[in-house]
Amino acid sequence: MIREREAGAQSGGFMLIVLLMMLALSVFGLVNSARADSAFGILGSVAVLLVSAVSIAGLTVVNPNESQVVQLFGNYVGTLKKPGFWWVNPFTMRRKISVRVRNFESAKLKVNDHDGNPIEIAAVVVWRVVDTAEALFEVDNYENFVKVQTEAALRILASGHPYDAHNDGQMSLRANITEVAELLKREVQERLTKAGVEVIEARISHLAYAAEIASAMLQRQQASAIVAARFKIVEGAVGMVETALEALSKREVVELDNERKAAMVSNLLVVLCSDRHAQPVVNTGTIYQ
């Protein structure tokens, strides 16, 4: 693999002054040689003038958070990473590449989760180039490589975990946001390392059931919520009944045998667990008649 290394460069300001002086001297020498009718002087001045003109092409500017990959006749020479005004071999080819932090948001992908339910999922990946040589020479198009590999990693992540957890301790896409984001970042980073790309952050930006099952899954979630609420209501009602029986027994308000306790428990549970207001009933007899 081609690894990034620093390219040798000279100060652009110093070389610019030198080249301008060479140009001035070559023009001055050319004029004097023409007046003296010196063929040797004319050829020398023309040579210096050509060298100076060609050397000016080696001047280049490196902007902040930008690198320039330098190639000489197809061979990788190095990378200019320090911002400033530089001079390199004028016969080299320099390709600019940004090392700024970038965002990429994938399209909404339709995949099946671990339970086989079709879902829609999308992710945002924050990344940057850390090795310019690998980014340019190891993959064909590093930006497109980031896009394709991110979507591939997202598909694998979605198919390996359910949308909702149905067992205790099971990781789900909806509930375990932090853990899922860390898994996605690791999965994407493993795929992009060969392209010289560092993944700074990866997280799910869109998560929903597919349209064809969204209504059914909504009913399922509502049913689960109702069951959980009823469980809490029953648990609280049982505690309240227990407290009421203990208070009546402790204060000796009334003596209750097992049958009366059963009737009282039944009535209290109906009143406390019902989703409608209780209707009072006046009992003019006893529970034995």
N, C-alpha and C positions, 0 to 999 in steps of 0.2 A: 504494500500500500504506500502511496505517496503521502508523506507527512509534511506539514507546514514548517518552513524555516525562513529566517529573516534574510531578505535580499540586501546586498551591499549597495549603498548609495552615497553620493556626495551632496554637500550643501548646495541647494539650487541657487541661492543668492550669490555665493562665491563663484560658481561656475558661470552664472549669467554675466558677471563682470568680466571674467576671463574671456568668454566667448565674444562679448562686445568689443573688448580691446583687440582680440584677434581679427575681428571683422574690420575694425578701423585701420589696423596696421596693414591688413591685406589690401584694402582699398588704396591707402596711401602708397604702399609699395607698387601696386599696379599702375597708379598714375605716374609715379617717378620712373618706373621701368619703361613705360610707354614713351615718356619724353626722352629717356636715354636710349631708346630703341634697343633694350636689352631683352632678348628672348628668354634667357635663363631667369631673369627677374620676373618677367611676366608669368612664366609657368609656375614659379614658386609662389607668387602672390595669388594666382588663380587656385593653386592647390590649397593654400591656407584658407582662402575664401570658401572653398567647397567644404573643407573639413569643419570650419566654423558653422556654416549653414546647416550641415548635416547634424552636428553636435547639438544644435539648439533643439532638435526633436527629442533629445533625451531629458529635457526639462519636464517635470510633472508635479502636480499638486495633489496631496493626499488630504482629504477632508476628515474632520473628526468622525469617529465611528464608521470609518470606511477603510478598506484595504485594497491594494492593487497587486494582483498576481502577475509576476514578471516571467515571461517566457522568451527564450532565445533560440530561434530556429526549431521550435517544437519542444525544446527541453525546458523543464521547470527550473528556474533560477532561484526564486525565492518570493517572498511577499513583503511589500512595503506596508507597515502597519502604523508607524508613527506619523501623526498628522504634521504637515508642513510642506515646504517647497524643496524638492529634491531633483537630483540629476542622476540618471542611470544610463546604461549603454543605449545609444539611440537606435540600435538595430533590434532591440527587444520589443516584444509586444506586451502591453500592459492592459489587464482586464480588471475593471473596478467591480468590487463586490461589497455589499453593505453588511456590516456586523451589528447593526442596530437590533433591538428587541422587536419582534414582530408578532402579530396575532393571526391566527388562522381558525376560522370557524367552519366546521364541516357541514355538509348538507344534511338534511334530515333523512336518516337511513331507516329503512323498514326491515327489521330483523326479528327473529324468534328468540325469546329469552330462554332461560334454562328449563322452564316448564312448557315450552312450545307455544307460548302466547305471542302473537305478533305485536310488536311495539315499535314506536317511532323514537329515535334517539339521535342526538347531535352533541358535538363536543367543541370546546374552545381550547386551542393549544397555543401557549406562549413560548416562543422559541427564538433562537439566534444562531448564527454561524460562528463556531469557535475554531474551526480548522478550514481555512480557505482552500487549501490544496485538495483536501478530501472532497469538499463541496463541489469543486469544479471538475476534478479528474476521476473521482471514484464513482460518481453517478452521472447520468445523462443530463438531468435537469433537477437540481436539488429542491427547488420550490415545488415542482410537481411531485417529487419523491416524498416530500413532507405531507402533501395532501393525500396521496394514495396510501401511504403507510399508516397515517392517522386513522383513516376510515377502516382499514383492515384491522388495526388494533381495537378500534371501537366495536366492530362486529364480533370479534373474539370475546371481548369483555362482556358484551350484552348476552351472548349465547351461553356464557358460563355462569351467569347469576340470574335469579328470578327477579321479576319486577317488584313483587311483594313477598316478604318472608312468611311462610306458613308454619314454620317450626321455630322453636326457641333456639337462639344462637345462630341461626342461618343468616348469612349476609345477603342483602337485597339491594337493588339499584336505587330504590326510592328512599329507604331508611338509612342506609350507611353511606352518606354522601362523601364524607371525608375519606373513608377507606377505599371507596370506589375510585375517587379522584387520584389517590396515591397509586392504586393498581394501574389505572389508565396511564399515568405519567411514566411508570416503570415500563409498561408494555410498549409505549410509543418510543421511549428513549432507547430501548434495546434495538428497535428497528432503524433508528435514525443515527446511531453512533457511527456507522460506516460512512455516512454522508457528512461528517464533521459538524453535526447540529446538536446543540444542547437544548433540552426541553426544560424550561423554567417552571412551567405550570400547565396542568391539563385538568379540565373539569367538564362535567356534563352540563350542557347549556339547555337542552330540551329533552324531556322524557315524558312519554304518554303512551297509552294503549292505542293500537291502530283503530281506525274509525269503525271497522266492521265488528269489533268486540268491545268498543268503549262503553256502550250502554249496558251490556251484560256485566262487565267488570265493575261499573258504577253501582249496579244493584248488589253485586257481591260485596263491595266495600261498605255499602249502606247496611247490608245484613250483618256484616261483621261488627260494625259500629253499634247496631241495635242490640246484638247479643252481648257485647261488652258492657253496654249501658245497663241492660237488664241484670247482668251478673252483679254489677255494683249495687243496683237497687235491692236485689234479693239479699245480698250480703249485709247491706245496711239494715234492711227490714228484720232479718233474723237477729241482729244485735239489739235492735230496739225492742223486739218482743222479749228477748232474754232479759233485758234490763227492766222491762215493765213487770215481768213475773217475779224477778228478784225483789223489786221494790214493794210489790203487793204482799209478798210473803214476809219481808222483813218488817214492814209496818203493821202487819196483821190487819189489813183492811178487810179482807175477806178470805175465807178458807176455800180453796179450790181443790177438788179432787182431780184425778187424771182426765176424766171426761170433760169437766169444765175447762181445764187447762187446754185440752185439745181444741175445744170450741173457740176459746179465746185466741189461741194461736192462729187458728184458721181465719177468724174474722180480721185480726190485725194484719196478717199477711195479705189478705185480699185488699184491705184498705190501703196499705203501704205500697203494694206492688202494682196496683191498678193504674192504668193510664187515664182513667176518668175519675171524676169526683164521686165519693161514696154517697149512697142514698141511705139516710137513716131509716131503720125499721124498728117499730115499737113492739117489743115482745111482751104480751100480756100473760103468757103462761110460763112454763119452765121447760128446760131442755129434756125433762123426763116425761112430759105429757104432750 
